[in-house]
């Protein structure tokens, strides 16, 4: 639906057929990460992405995600990537370091490689918040990566 007369607007496109998606999942806080992964892959399939066109790589924690994303982006094997993980506040400043640095690293990889990356690394105060958010955030990451792949393809034509 156009918002303004005489101005072209690109509509969101969530068609995933034929897209190749790489997923990097941190294993720290495994239950939450597995929930994110299940929701993400189910939504990717619902959007038309074949399981044959998905690859899942796991890493120890959120700080290792960015390097793995960069390697995947540089491989030329993927149209877009998804970062999954959970950083849950503890009693030390480590929460802030991991949250901020993982997000900055993921953003940098996307900008350096021109690769659409959906960041679904949860940063929550406690386990309960993470468990409540994992389904929606995992599915949202799938929609984001498919939409951004399609948008960037359209803009580059």
C-alpha positions as CSV (number, residue, x, y, z in Angstrom):
1,X,0.0,0.0,0.0
2,X,1.5,3.3,-1.1
3,X,1.7,6.0,1.6
4,X,2.2,8.9,-0.8
5,X,1.0,9.6,-4.3
6,X,3.7,9.6,-7.0
7,X,6.4,8.2,-4.7
8,X,7.6,4.7,-5.2
9,X,7.7,2.6,-2.0
10,X,9.3,-0.8,-1.7
11,X,6.9,-3.1,0.1
12,X,8.3,-5.7,2.5
13,X,8.8,-9.1,0.8
14,X,9.0,-12.2,3.0
15,X,9.4,-14.7,0.1
16,X,12.1,-17.0,1.1
17,X,12.1,-19.5,-1.8
18,X,15.5,-20.1,-3.1
19,X,17.3,-18.1,-0.4
20,X,20.4,-19.6,1.3
21,X,20.6,-18.8,5.0
22,X,23.4,-19.3,7.4
23,X,22.6,-19.5,11.1
24,X,25.2,-19.0,13.9
25,X,24.0,-20.1,17.3
26,X,25.8,-19.6,20.6
27,X,25.7,-22.6,22.9
28,X,25.9,-20.7,26.2
29,X,22.4,-20.7,27.7
30,X,21.6,-23.7,25.5
31,X,17.9,-24.1,26.4
32,X,17.1,-20.5,25.3
33,X,19.4,-20.8,22.2
34,X,17.7,-24.0,21.1
35,X,14.3,-22.3,21.5
36,X,15.5,-19.4,19.3
37,X,16.8,-21.9,16.7
38,X,13.6,-23.9,16.6
39,X,11.5,-20.8,16.1
40,X,13.8,-19.4,13.5
41,X,14.1,-22.5,11.4
42,X,10.3,-23.1,11.6
43,X,9.6,-19.6,10.4
44,X,12.2,-19.8,7.6
45,X,10.5,-22.9,6.4
46,X,7.1,-21.2,6.6
47,X,8.5,-18.4,4.5
48,X,9.6,-20.8,1.8
49,X,13.3,-21.4,2.7
50,X,14.2,-25.0,2.1
51,X,16.1,-26.9,4.9
52,X,18.6,-27.8,2.2
53,X,19.4,-24.1,1.9
54,X,20.1,-23.7,5.7
55,X,23.3,-24.2,7.5
56,X,23.6,-24.1,11.3
57,X,27.0,-23.4,12.9
58,X,27.3,-23.4,16.7
59,X,29.9,-21.5,18.7
60,X,30.7,-21.4,22.4
61,X,29.2,-18.0,23.2
62,X,28.0,-14.7,22.0
63,X,31.4,-13.2,21.5
64,X,32.3,-15.9,19.0
65,X,29.3,-15.3,16.8
66,X,30.7,-12.3,14.8
67,X,33.8,-14.0,13.6
68,X,31.8,-17.0,12.4
69,X,29.3,-14.7,10.7
70,X,32.2,-12.9,8.9
71,X,33.6,-16.2,7.7
72,X,30.2,-17.3,6.4
73,X,29.6,-13.9,4.7
74,X,32.9,-14.0,3.0
75,X,32.3,-17.6,1.7
76,X,29.8,-16.4,-0.9
77,X,27.5,-19.4,0.0
78,X,24.8,-17.4,1.7
79,X,22.2,-14.7,0.9
80,X,21.8,-13.7,4.5
81,X,22.7,-14.7,8.0
82,X,21.1,-15.0,11.4
83,X,22.8,-14.6,14.8
84,X,21.2,-16.5,17.7
85,X,22.2,-16.4,21.4
86,X,21.3,-15.4,24.9
87,X,23.2,-13.2,27.3
88,X,21.5,-13.2,30.7
89,X,22.6,-10.8,33.3
90,X,24.8,-12.1,36.1
91,X,26.4,-10.5,39.0
92,X,29.3,-8.9,37.2
93,X,30.0,-6.3,34.5
94,X,30.7,-9.2,32.0
95,X,27.0,-8.9,30.9
96,X,27.5,-5.4,29.5
97,X,30.8,-6.4,27.8
98,X,29.3,-9.4,26.1
99,X,26.0,-7.7,25.2
100,X,27.7,-4.6,23.7
101,X,30.6,-6.3,22.0
102,X,28.6,-9.0,20.4
103,X,26.1,-6.5,19.0
104,X,28.8,-4.2,17.7
105,X,30.6,-7.1,16.1
106,X,27.5,-8.4,14.3
107,X,26.7,-4.9,13.0
108,X,30.3,-4.4,11.8
109,X,30.3,-7.7,9.9
110,X,27.1,-6.8,8.1
111,X,28.4,-3.4,7.1
112,X,31.9,-4.7,6.1
113,X,30.5,-7.5,4.0
114,X,27.2,-6.0,2.7
115,X,25.5,-9.1,4.1
116,X,22.0,-8.9,5.7
117,X,22.3,-10.2,9.2
118,X,19.4,-10.6,11.7
119,X,20.6,-10.2,15.2
120,X,18.6,-12.4,17.6
121,X,21.0,-12.4,20.5
122,X,18.7,-11.8,23.5
123,X,20.1,-9.7,26.3
124,X,17.8,-10.1,29.3
125,X,17.8,-9.6,33.1
126,X,17.0,-13.2,33.9
127,X,16.2,-16.6,32.5
128,X,12.4,-16.1,32.7
129,X,12.6,-13.0,30.4
130,X,14.7,-15.0,27.9
131,X,12.3,-17.9,27.9
132,X,9.4,-15.6,27.3
133,X,11.1,-13.9,24.4
134,X,12.8,-16.8,22.6
135,X,10.0,-18.0,20.4
136,X,9.0,-14.5,19.0
137,X,12.6,-13.3,18.7
138,X,13.7,-16.5,16.8
139,X,10.7,-16.2,14.4
140,X,11.3,-12.4,14.0
141,X,15.0,-13.1,13.0
142,X,13.8,-15.3,10.2
143,X,11.4,-12.6,8.9
144,X,14.0,-9.9,9.2
145,X,16.7,-11.8,7.3
146,X,14.4,-12.7,4.5
147,X,12.9,-9.2,4.2
148,X,16.4,-7.6,4.2
149,X,17.8,-10.0,1.6
150,X,14.8,-9.1,-0.7
151,X,15.1,-5.4,0.0
152,X,18.8,-5.2,-0.7
153,X,18.3,-7.2,-3.9
154,X,15.6,-4.8,-5.0
155,X,17.7,-1.8,-4.2
156,X,20.8,-3.1,-6.1
157,X,18.9,-3.6,-9.4
